[in-house]
Amino acid sequence: MRNRSLLILTTVITTGALTLTACGSRDKNDSKSNNGTTVVIGVDAPLTGSLSALGQGIKNSVDLAAKTANKNNEVKGITFKVVALDDQAVPASGHQNAVNLVGNKDVLGVVGPLNSGVAQSMQSDFAKANLTEVSPANTNPALTQGDNWASGNLKRPFKTYFRTATTDVIQGRFAAQYYYNDAKKRKVFVIDDKQTYGAGLAAIFSQEFKRLGGKVVGTDHITVKETDFSSTADKVKSSGADSVYFGGQYPEGGLISDQVKKTGAKIPTMGGDGIYDPAFISASGVPNDGDLATSVGYPVEQLDTAKTFISDYKAAGYKDPYAAYGGYSYDAAWSIIQAVKSVVEANDGKLPSDARAKITEAMQKVSFDGVTGKVSFDQYGDTTNKQLTVYKVESGAWKAVKSATFKD
């Protein structure tokens, strides 16, 4: 496990003219250039359902990266296309999508998924096929560091898995430190949704909050897609908590905030990047000013590196906003594009017969200045960009109140 740290402020249609073979490559003996070769970047995300606001932003941002690469002729002779599949935030759907993407031999990289639980259902399939997967949103530490990460026994499970989002080891501790040191909270009631992301994040938060001297005065677990959390809200009220921490997503988080406040407990609810969405605010029937969320990275709108992305996204006319993970999705797609570029350039301008395996190798060496800052990966496939931000609901909108870089 990392040493304790200081926080420092701060559709695709594939054409019949493709000349690709089993791994998106040309015949080994074909000395011709890759003119007309199409490389597909897959996307897996919840494109329908309660989390579609985030999923659509992921899909659109990957689409923008592919279009930008094609416009700029980023990889000579290569045209990038996007195939986007809907997992509805359900692991079984994600697994089937992984099987389908692996079976499409033109797919040389995948961006997604949104949910850590869905990622767990996909990793093995991608690894067996040597197919690179880059998530812009997964934060569960076990995905890159293994199930025994908490004991300090770090072991990367799958060499094909990467992510541009930082982990909950950092996010959970960051939230606890803000609650305790900045917001001066001492008695927190912790709730989670029993899912991989939510339960893991809540556990890391609780451990750090108690280490700092705070007290967890109560805990409860809720079920995803339910709407009546009145019994949990009553428990919060009777516990005497001065704050709530919720590990989960915005559909349930907004309702919890609403129902806790309706008990008369005028205390903030805080969560991770899963609740950082305008829908969290709109889900509450009462004003929830003062509620808090952490999210990976710095606010994209405040980054000089993101100005072109923001203006290009707007110009593209996408119906849905890029949302919380747009910049990280663009960078995830661009990392795949750069890996393809490296492999093609190293093979005399052609895709090799083992393109998927070669791209996975090249991903480990990818490094560029992206939308969200410097993009590169450590030995576990984790992003080296460990930036986070605390947001607060003010006048019915999320406002950044503290940004930080986590130092190992």
Secondary structure, DSSP 8 states (H G I E B T S, - for coil): ------EEE------TT----TTS---TT--S--TTEEEEEEEEE--SSTTHHHHHHHHHHHHHHHHHHHHTT-STTEEEEEEEEE-TT-HHHHHHHHHHHHH-TTEEEEE--S-HHHHHHHHHHHHHTT--EEESS---THHHH-TTGGGT----S-TTEEESS--HHHHHHHHHHIIIIIS---EEEEEE-SSHHHHHHHHHHHHHHHHHT-EEEEEEE--TT----HHHHHHHHHHT-SEEEEES-HHHHHHHHHHHHHTT----EEE-TTT-SHHHHHT-SS--TT-EEEEESS-GGG-GGGHHHHHHHHHHT-SS--TTTHHHHHHHHHHHHHHHHHHHHTTTTS--TTHHHHHHHHHTT-EEEETTEEEEB-TTS-BS--EEEEEEEETTEEEEEEEEEE--
